[in-house]
Amino acid sequence: MNHTRLNSSRRTGWITASTRLACTVRTIGLSLAALLILSGCDIVETEFSEIEFDTVTFQTYTVAEPQVVYFNDYESWSMFYRRHYSGISNGTTIPTAPQIDFDLNTLVGIFWGEQPSGCTHDAYAVDMVERRSSTLRITVNPLNDLGDCRMVTYPQQYIVIPVRTRLIQLAGSPPADIAS
């Protein structure tokens, strides 16, 4: 009698293992079939598509080094704003950073660094913003003419893009010394 129970439990254990193996093979087969079917679909964007952006201007800043920065939250934007603000602050307080709806937008700042002459800090060089999945590609034209004035300027352009992202590529003629 004990001998029969052992055989019975071995047989049950063998059948359970066999059943598990069959289920695993079936699951893998269904997964592969689903991948083959979906690979024919255009689920992953392969091409960039152009999206709109807004250029915004803020108080005067002094960003001496060429760079591109982006912000997806108010805290990092506020810290950057306070660190680079160079306007007259009516006393000792620096104004708070302008509000941006970071739930829906990404703020991008493009800085050309110190330039030996010009009349304005405002640059209008962003030509196009394109999106593919979670990647943005920003095409930047050469820096526009800043005027014939003889004063040091710090050209910059801020754009608000109606997408939240952390992946940004630069194309065209971004500020010198910035790798895209």
N, C-alpha and C positions, 0 to 999 in steps of 0.2 A: 504494500500500500504506500509506504513512504517513497518507494522507488517510482511509482506512477506520478506522485505529486511532483517530484523533482523533474521528471520528463515533461510534465504538464507545464510547470513554471518556466522551464527552458524554452518550450515551444512557444508559450505566450510571449516571453521576452524576445524571442527571435522574430515573431510575427510583428510585435510592436516596433522593433528596430527596422524591420523591412517596410512597415507602413510609413514610418517616419522618413525613410530614405525615398520612398515613392513620392511622398508629399513634397519633399525638398526638391526632387528632380522636376516635379510638375510645376512648382513655384518658380524655379529657375527657367524652365521652358516658357512659362507665361510671361515672365519678366523680359526674356530675350525677344519674344514675339512682340510685346508692347514696344520695346525699344526700336525694333525694325519698323513697325508701323509708324511710330512717332518720328523716326529719322526722315521720313518722307515729308513730314509737315514742316511748316516754316515757323516753329515755335521760338527758336533763338534768332534774334535779329542779327543779320550779317552786314547790313548796310547802315551807314549813319543817315539820319534824317534831320533836316534843319528844324530848330525850334527858336521861338522868339526869346528876346532878352531885353531888359531895360537898363540903360546907363543911368546911374544916379551919382549925384555930387554931394560931397560932404565938406566940412570945414577943412582948412588947409592942413596938410600933413607934411612931415618931413621923413620920408623913407629914403635913406641915402643909398641903399644897395638895390640893384635890380632884383626883383623877385615877383612871384605870383603866389598869392595866398587865397585860401577859400575858407568860408565859415558856414557851419551848419547849426550853430547854436549861439545864443546871445552872450554867454559868458566869455567864450574865446574872442568874439567880435569886440566886446567891451574892453577886454584886456588889451587887445591890439590898438583900439582907438585911443585909449588912455596913454599907451606907451608912445604913440607917434603923433599925437595932437600937438600942433605948434601954433594954433591961433591965439588971439588975445582972449584970456579967460575971465576978464572983469574981476580981477582979484586973484585969489589963490586956488579957486576951485575949477576943475576941468569939467566941461559939460558932459552929460551922459551920452553914451553912444546912441545914434539914431536907431529907432526901432525897425526891425526887419522881421517879417513873418517866417521864422525858420522852420515852422511845421511844414511849409510848402515850398520854400525857396532855398537856394544856395547863393551866398554872396561871394563874388570873386573880385579880388583887388589885383590889378596889374600895375607894377611900379617900374619905371625905367631908371630909377636912381638919380643921382645929382647930375644935372646938365649945366654946362657953363653959361648958357644964355637963353633967354626966352621971356615972354610976357605973362604966361599963364601956367598953372599946374595941370590944367585939364587936358587930357589926351583923349582922342576919339579914334582908336586904332583897331578895336575889335570889329572884325568884318562879319563873322558868322559864328554861331554856336550850333553844334550838331550833337545828336544823342544816338547811342546804340546801347540798348539794354541799360546798364547802370553807369556807362562811361560817357562823359562829355568831351567833345573835341572843340577847342576854342581856336579859331583862326584869327591871327593878329596881323594887321598890316604894319608896314614901317611907321615909326612915330611921325605924327603930323607936325607941321610947322608950328612952333610955339611962339612965333613973332620975333621982331627985331630988337626987343629990349635987351639991355645989358644987365641982367640980374640972374643969379643962380636960381634954377627952378628944379622941382622934383615932380616930373610929369607922372600922372597916374590916371587910371580909369577903373571905376567900380561898375560891375554889372550884377544885376539880380536875375537869376535864372529860375524859372518856375519848376525846378526839379531838385530833389535832395540827392546828392551824390558825394562820393569820396574819391572817385576816379576821374581825373581830369588830364587830358592830353592837350598839348599846345602844338599848333601848326602855323605855318606862315613865317612871320618875322617877330617872334616874341622878344622881349627886352634882352640885351646882351647878357651873356654869362648864365643864362637859364637853359638847362638841358630839358628837352621835351620828352 
